[in-house]
Amino acid sequence: MTHGVGDATEGTDLPLDGYGPFAYLSAPNAPLYRRVMRALMSEKERFTVHVRPDQVAAAVSADGGELVYEDTIGDALERLARPEWGNVLAFADSSRVTALADFYRRRMLYQLSREGEAAERALAQYDAALGSRGALQSVALEDIVVLLTSLRETVADTASRADADPALLHQTLRGLRDRFSELAENAVAFMGSIQRTIDLHDADVEAFLAYKEQLIEYLERFIGDLLTKGAAISELLAAIPPDAVDFLADTAAARETIDAAPGDADAAYEAARSVWLRQWSGLTDWFVSTRERESESRLLRSRARAAIPALLSVVRALHEKAGGRTDRTHDFLTLATWFATLPADGDRHRLWRSAFGLTPVRHLSVTTATEDAWADAELPTNVPWAEAPPVEISPQLRRTGSYERRGKASRVADRTAAKAMLAAQSRAESEQTAQARRRILTDGPRLMSEFGTLDPQAFRLFLGLLGDALSAIGPTGTHAQVNTSDGELVITLTRIEGAGQMTISTPDGDLVGTDHLVDIAPAVGSLLGRQAAEPAAAR
């Protein structure tokens, strides 16, 4: 329950350089003042000119918050009406006076001041902006296509411009600007909320898991719309020449400055024209890419596409968390906590033996006959235990619980041949890799189209190097140099202006793409580099 509002605890009474209507936000009873101001705004929207404290109290009681008495509402209204804050205007209420004694009672009517209304609208806009999660507006893309088509037809030639209706043209431009602003702002807000969900900073886990499929479908649909509609918008923008853009800006600026004061008309016209040109430039940059930079729509499409696998990773992490799955790091941290809380070393030793299985060996031994039966059966891993050859155990073990086989110990298996075979396989694989690397060395810059035919192993190595180099060069770069993960090779890739198509043939198929200049060389100090230097030194 809220009690009275005291002046002594309200902080400063000094005006805040014209921002006094916001001062109540830092007062101790700010939530009460906020409810009162919302009630006054509600009455204002109902075209009520003046309100009494009992009306405000009824509106505050109906907002679902804590119960507040009418006297407390009256004290809050008086505080809001003081000149230091100035949110409310107060007037004497004489309409209910029926006796002389009523003149001596303080009865007031209250009305939102202009400053208070402006502050309240600003706060409402602030709350709305924070609470909005944004949206990816495919409909806005369609509207932008329709509006740009209308503008293109209007400014198609000089005759069309002369017959254009300035009012209709200005209205179309305003609609285009508003739809584009909504699209950009909502996209930024939505992608921000998606990123916060991916980072699990403010994710509603239950709601996210319930609507994850719809969210991913929503992203995929917008990516498709942005790809098709974005291309159409880019073509429409390119179809409107610079002189037509100047005509549109001149028309809009002239329309907006018709009612300007005579002395300010020229300055207002230039300012409005400059704003329209900047906004058109921003619209163009949002949808049209250049060699120097990518468009915002392409960046948005990339972010939305990257958000899909990230969201799937979040889903997997949430399911693992809900299933109680832990990793080894968590296990070790828990074990370390147990060790730290034990009182004595004896307890710690027992925990150590229990955790890591440091107990005497008491497992069953397998006889030679059992091993031979397993080897002869060649059982796959999915055979049930009941269908596998049985393990022969001594009746004495079953009778006494212990068994010691008499006689000499079993012979240790000789694995020398198996180790030699593995070493030979490893040497052969290393030699094949080294030969493949030597086959793709270019001995200086070389066109990819000159490689001709490559065997599968050399082609797989070349394709991996090419992928790393193309990732490094990016869509707008012209030159990139990368190293292999083991530091043996260095590949330098250069984009060729106006290059044609190239084809590299392999037994598994052909690789077709844009030709590039490539230089594959051994890294300094690498094994390949030393091997190449030895014959040169011998000569």
N, C-alpha and C positions, 0 to 999 in steps of 0.2 A: 504494500500500500504506500502511495506517495504522500508525503507530508507537505507542509507549507514551503514556500520559496522564500529564502532569506536573502536580503541584499548584501549582508556582510560577507557572504561566501561566494559571491558571483565573480570574483576576479576584478580586473580593471574596469573602470567606468569611462575611460578615455576613448574617444573615437579613433578608429584604426585607419586613418587617412582615407576615409570614404568607404571602408569595408566594415563599418559598424554592424550592418545587418547579419554578418557572418560570425559576430563575436559570441553569440549564444552557444555556438557549437563547442566551445571550450569551457563552458560554464558547468558547474557540478550537476545541474538539473537539465543538461542538454537533451536527454531522451524525452523529457516532458515537454520542453519547448518545441522539439521537433514534431511531436504529436499535435501540439496546438497549432503550429504553422501549417501542417498538412490539413487539419480540420478547416482552418481559414481558407486555404487554397480550394478545398472542396466546395465550400460555400461560395467562393468567388466564381468557380466554374458553373455554379447553379444560378449565377447572376444575382446573388444576394448582396446588397450594397453594405448594410450594417448588420452586425450580429451582437447578441448579448452573451454574457458569460454562461447562462444556462444552455443556450444553443450550442456553444462550443463544447460545454461539458457533455452534452448528449452525443455530439459527434465523436468526441474522444472516447467515450464509453463504448461506442459501437464499433471501434476499430479493432477490437479483440485483444487489446493490451490490458495492462494492470489497471484496476479500478482507481479512479481519481475523483476527489470531492470537488464540488463546485467552487468552494472557497479557494482551493489550491489553483484551479483554473483561473479564477479572477486575479490571484496574485501573479500568476505567470503572464497574463495579458498585460497587467500594469508594468511588469518588468520589460516586456517586449515593446511597450509603447514609450519607454523613456527615451529621451533624445540621444543618449549614448549609443543605443542600438537602432532605434527608429524603424523596427520591422512593422509596427502597427500604429495606426492613428486612433486616438481616443476622443470621443465626443460625449458631452453630457446628455443623458437620456431623461427627458422630461415628459415623454409620452405616457408614462404609467403613473404620473403623479395625480393622486386623488385627494390628498389632504395636505395641510401645511407641514406636517411632520415629515412628509415624503421628500420635501425640498432639502432637508438636512441629511438625508441618506445619500451616499455616493452611488449613483447609478450611471453606468457608462455604456456607450455603444462603441464597438470597435470595427475597424476597417483596415485591410491590408494597405500599407503604404506602397508607393511605386518601387522604392528600394527593397522593401521586404518581399514583394512579389517577384522582383528580378532575382533576388538571392534564392528564393525558394525554387524558382524554375531552374536555376543553375544547379542546385543540389539535386533536383529530380533528374536532370540530364546526366549528372555525375553518377547517380545510383543506377540509372538505366544503362550507361556505358559499362559500368563494372559488372552488372548482372547479365549482360548480353554475351552469348557464346558465339554470335555471328552465324553466318550461313554461306554456303557456296551457291550463288544465285544463277542457275542456268537460265531462268526466265529473263534475268537482266541482260544476259548475252543476246538472247533473241530480240529484246527490245532495242538494244544498241544497234543490231543489224538493221532493224526496220527504220530507225531514226537516221542512221547513216545513209541508207538507201534513198530516203526522202531528200536528204541534203544533197546527195550526189546528183539526183535528177534535177534539183532546183538550180544548182550552179553548173550544170553541164556545159552551158555556153553563155555568151554575152546576152543573147536574147532572153534566155531563161532567167538570168539574173535581173534584167530590167523589169520583167513581169512578176518578180517574186513579191509576195506579201510580207512586209517587214515584221508585222505582228506574228504571223504564222511562223516565219523563219526564226524569230526570237524565241517563240514558245518551243519550237523543235529543239533549238540549241539548249534551252534551259532543261528540257526533258532529258536530252542526251547527257548533260552534265550531272543531273541528279541521279540518273540510273547508273552512270559510271561511278559516281562517288559512293553510292550504296554498294555496288559490286566490290570496289576496292576495299572499303572500310570493313564490310562484312567478311570478306575473304581473309583479311589480316586478323580479325578477331577470331574467326573460326580456326585458322591454322594455329593461332596462339593457344586456343583451348585444346586443340588436338595435341600440340607439343606438351602442354602441361599434363594431359592424360598419359602420354607416352612416358613422361618422366615420373608419373605417379605422384605428382605434387598435390593436385586437388581432384583426383579421380574419384568419382562415385563408383566403387568397384561393382556393386550389384547391378546398377543401371548399365554400366559399360559392358558387363558380361551378357546382360539380357539383350542388348541392342547392337552387339559387335558386328553381326552379319549385315544388319541394315546400314550401319555406319560405313563399312567397307564397300558395300554396294553403292552407297551415296557418293563416296569418293570416286569410285570407278566411273559412275555415270557422269559426274562433273568433269573428270579428266577427258572423257570422250567428247562431251559438249564443248569444253574449252579448246580441244584440238580442232574440231570442225568449225565451230562458230568463230574461234579466234582467227583461223585462216581467212574466213570470209570477211571479218572486220578488218584484218590487215589489208586485204585486197581493196575494200571500200575506201580505206584511208589513203591508199596509194593512188586511187582513182580521182581524188580531190586535189587539184594542183595548188601550189602556194598562193597564186593570185586569187583563187576561189576562197582559200582560208582567210586571206586578208579581207575579202568582201564580206564573209560571214562575221568576222570580228568587227568590221566597221558598222555593219547593220545592227548587230547586237549592242554595241557601245552607243550608237546614235539613239537607239530605242530606249536604253536605260537612262540616258541623260536628257531626255526631252523636258523633264520637269525640274532640271537643275537651275539654280539661281543664275542670273545673267553673268555675273562676275566669275562664277565657278564652272561654267559650262565647258570651256576648253580643257581645263585641268581634269574635270570629271570624265570627259570623253577619252582623253589619253589614258587615264588610269583604268577605265573600264576596258578599253581596247587592249591594253597590256595584259590585263587579267585574262581576257578571253584567249589571247594568243598563247599565254603560258599554259592554260588549261588544255588547249588543243594539242600543244606540244607534249604535255603529260599523257594525254590519251594516246597519242601516237607512240610514245616511248613504251607505254604499257603493253601494246600489242605488236609492235614492229621491232624486230631484232636488227642489229647492224653487226659489222665485223668487229667493232670495238666492244660491244656489250650485248648481253642477251636481254630480251624483253621481259617485263615483269610477269606477263602471262606464262611465258615458258618457264620462268623460275617457279611460279606458283604451281604449274603442272608437275615440275620435278619434285617439289616439296610434297605435293599431294600423292604422287606415285611412291615416293620414299616412305610416306607415312603408313602405307598399307602393310609392308613387311614389318615395320616397327610396331604397329598395332597388333599384328599376329604374335610378335615376340612378347608383347605385354600380356596378351591372352595366355600364352604358354607359361609365363612367369606367375601369373595369378593362379592358374590351375595347379602349378607345382606347389605354390605357397598354400593353397587350400588343401592339397593332398598331403601336406606335412612332409614333403620331400626336403631333405637337407643335404648339404655337400660336406666334403671331408674337412674343409676349413671350419665349418660350424661344429662338427664333431670334436675337432681338436680344441677349439675354444671352450666347449662345454667340459671336456676332460680337464683342461687346464684350470677351470673354475673349481672343479671338484678337488683337484690336487691342492689348490690354495686354501680350501676350507677345511681340509683334514687336520686334526690336531697333532698327530704324531707321525714319525717316519715309518713306524710299523704299518700304520694304516695306509700310508702312501705306497709302500712296497706291495701290500696286498692288492691295492687298486691297480698298480702297474702290472702285476702278474695276471689279474683278471682281464684287464683291458687288452693286453697284447698277447694273451694266450701262452704265457711263460709257465707251462705246467709240464710234468713228466709225460714222455711219449708213451701212450697206451693204445695205439691203434692196431688194428689187425694187420698181420703180414699176409702177403699174397704169395701163394705157392707158384712154383714154376709151371705146374700143370695148368693152373688157372690162366696164367699169362699166355701159354701156348694156345689154350682154347679161345681166348679173346682175339689173338692174332689170326687164328684160322677163320673165325667167324666174320671178321672185318665188319663190325657192327657200326652203323651210322649213329650220330649223336641223339637221334630221336627215338631210339629203341627203348621201350620201358624196361625197368630193372627186372620185372618178373619174366621177361622173355629173353634176357641175357644169360649166358652160361653161368652156372652157380659158382660160388667161391667155396672151395673145399677147406674145411677147418677141422682141427683135431677134436675127437670126442673128449679128450682130456681137458681142453680149453672150456668146453661146455660144462664139464663136470666140476672142475676145480676153479675155473675163472682165470687160470694162468697156464701158460704153455711155453716151454722152452725147447726148441727143436735141437735135438742132439746131432752131432756130426759137424763137419766143417761148414763154414759160412758160405753163403751163396756167392758165386763169382760176380765180380763187378763187371757190368757191361762195358765193352770197349766201344767208345763212340768216336774213335779217331777217323774212321772212314766217313762218318756222317759230317764231322766238322770239316774235313777236307773238301767234301762235296759242297757244303755251304760256302766255304771260302772261294772255291772255284766259281760258283755261281755269282758271288759278289764281285769277283774280279772281272768276269765276263760282262756283267751289267755295267760296271764302271767303264770298261773298255768301249762298250757300245755307246754309252753316253758321250765319252770323249771323242769317238769317231763322228758321232752326230754333230757335236759342237764344231769339230774341224771342218765338216762339210758345209756348214752355214757361215763360216767366216768369209767376209767379203773382200779383205785386203784393200780397203778403201771404200769410199762411197759407191753405191751400186743401186741401180733401179730394181725394184721388186719384180718387175716383169722379166728381168734377166735371169731369175733363179730357175725357171723352167720346171723341171720335175724333181721332187724331193721324196726320199723314202719315208715311211710312216714315222720312224723315230725322229729323224731330222725335222720333219714337218711339225710334229708335236712340240718340239723344242722351239722352232721358229715361231709357231703360232703363239706360244706363251710369251716370248719376248715381244712380239708385235702387239699383243694385247696390253702389256705393261706400258709400252711406248705410246700407244694411242691414248691410253688413259692419262698419261702424263701430258701429252700435247694438248688435249682438250679440243673443244669445237672451234676455237678461234686462234689457237697458237699455230706457229709455223715451225717450231724446232723443239725437240725434247731429247734428253739423254738419260737412260736408266741403266742400272746394274742388275744382274741376276742375284738371287737371294744368297748364293754362295760366293759372290764376288768374283767369279771366274770370267764373265763376259760383260762387255759394255756395248749397248746398242744405241745408236744415234739415228733418230728419225727426222726427216725434213719434208714438210709438205710442199708440193710443187704446184705452182699456180697454173691452172688450166690443164692439169694432167688428165690423161685418158684412163681407160680401164686396163687392168693387168690380170693375168691368170697364172696361178701356180698349181701344177698338176701333182696328184698323189695317187697311189693305187686305190685309195678309198674315195676319191672324188677330186673336184677342182675347187680352189679358192679364188673367187672373183671379187675385185674391189678397185678402188681408186689407187692409181700408182703413186708411190712415194719413193724418195731417195733414202736408202738405209745403209748404215755402216755398222757392221758387227765385228768387234775386235776383242782380243784377249785383254783383260784388265792388267794394269801394271802390277808385277809381282805375283801374278797368278801362275798356276801350274802350266796352263796352256801357253802363257807368255814365256815362261822359262824354256819349255820344249821348243817353241818357235825360235828362240834366241840361240839355242845350242848349235843347230846346223849353220846359222849365219856366222857364228863365231868360228866354227871349224873351217868355213871357206875363207 
